[in-house]
Amino acid sequence: MITTGCQEALSAGLRAICQAGDIVAVDSPCYHGTMQTLKGLGMKALEIPTDPLTGINLEALEMALEQWPVKVILLTPNCNNPLGYIMPDARKKRLLMLAQRYDVAIIEDDVYGDIAYSYPRPRTIKSFDDDGRVLLCSSFSKTLAPGLRIGWIAPGRYLERVLHMKYIGTGATATQPQFAIAEFIRHGHYMQHLRRMRIRYQQNRDLMTCWITQYFPAGTRVSQPRGGFMLWIELHEEFDTLRLNRCLENQGVQIAVGSIFSAAGKYRNCLRINYAQKLTADVERAVKQVGLTITQIMQSQSGP
Ligand SMILES: Cc1ncc(COP(=O)(O)O)c(C=O)c1O
């Protein structure tokens, strides 16, 4: 089913299965748009600890499923935003088995799956699904352009309910951008474009990581994304990125503070940096400025 971006796919999937007050287990840190959707719909996000290399912790998830009446597990297993990992296939299968055992649905956000740096692209949980409990959501926002607003959901056994939510939400999705994208794909441009983007984002990741290592204080920890275009950065546990953000606002530099990736306000010492754009000398200056401001704040905190 075609949707207005991945955001509508996620929201329609959630509204089809859950009501206000229901519990949704999410990988943590979790994409802030999802957090806002859950909050806006009055649903409760149950944050499951997540490994920066292998994804959602299955033991913690099992304990949560044992203890709470979880309705849905919502996660981004491929090229996760913000951590950048790809969950190994064996763990995807184990997750699916858990969902079957506890009879819960899985909403799988695959919006970055096509821009994994490895080829062929990673498998989805949906590709292992044999009883229709996975609702796969994605879009062309990260691969072609967010302004097209063309996404989709493959809702498995929830088709009728998702269709109803889509209908009472936005009705049909605009058809002209769909025709344009279909032509683009038909002529073979999409795969060619993906090949170029994969190389560019991987190069940007390496350069941005280099700048962070060079300009941020010693002890800074940086993620190693395997796709997408986000770096997750962890500073000293006492550090407050909200304070950093206030200082940077006056200098015209924008970061995403860690706490927006948690319903409980965790990750205050973390930030996310986007490296999708061309990494010019201006961007390097901005990264240097962030590093310098962090160092200044740290020095003022450890003052005499
Ligand atoms: C993980 C994730 N899911 C969904 C979305 C929303 O995608 P769209 O612009 O297609 O609605 C984003 C956008 O940033 C995202 O990062």
PDBQT file of the ligand as one rigid body, heavy atoms in Angstrom, charges set to zero:
ROOT
HETATM    1  C1  LIG A 401      14.077   5.765  10.864  1.00  0.00    +0.000 C 
HETATM    2  C2  LIG A 401      13.154   6.676  10.115  1.00  0.00    +0.000 A 
HETATM    3  N1  LIG A 401      11.897   6.277   9.864  1.00  0.00    +0.000 NA
HETATM    4  C3  LIG A 401      11.033   7.059   9.196  1.00  0.00    +0.000 A 
HETATM    5  C4  LIG A 401      11.392   8.315   8.748  1.00  0.00    +0.000 A 
HETATM    6  C5  LIG A 401      10.371   9.153   8.037  1.00  0.00    +0.000 C 
HETATM    7  O1  LIG A 401      10.488   8.983   6.650  1.00  0.00    +0.000 OA
HETATM    8  P1  LIG A 401       9.578   9.796   5.600  1.00  0.00    +0.000 P 
HETATM    9  O2  LIG A 401      10.258  11.097   5.330  1.00  0.00    +0.000 OA
HETATM   10  O3  LIG A 401       9.533   8.920   4.401  1.00  0.00    +0.000 OA
HETATM   11  O4  LIG A 401       8.236   9.985   6.198  1.00  0.00    +0.000 OA
HETATM   12  C6  LIG A 401      12.685   8.778   8.986  1.00  0.00    +0.000 A 
HETATM   13  C7  LIG A 401      13.083  10.129   8.560  1.00  0.00    +0.000 C 
HETATM   14  O5  LIG A 401      14.015  10.723   9.052  1.00  0.00    +0.000 OA
HETATM   15  C8  LIG A 401      13.595   7.941   9.685  1.00  0.00    +0.000 A 
HETATM   16  O6  LIG A 401      14.846   8.332   9.956  1.00  0.00    +0.000 OA
ENDROOT
TORSDOF 0
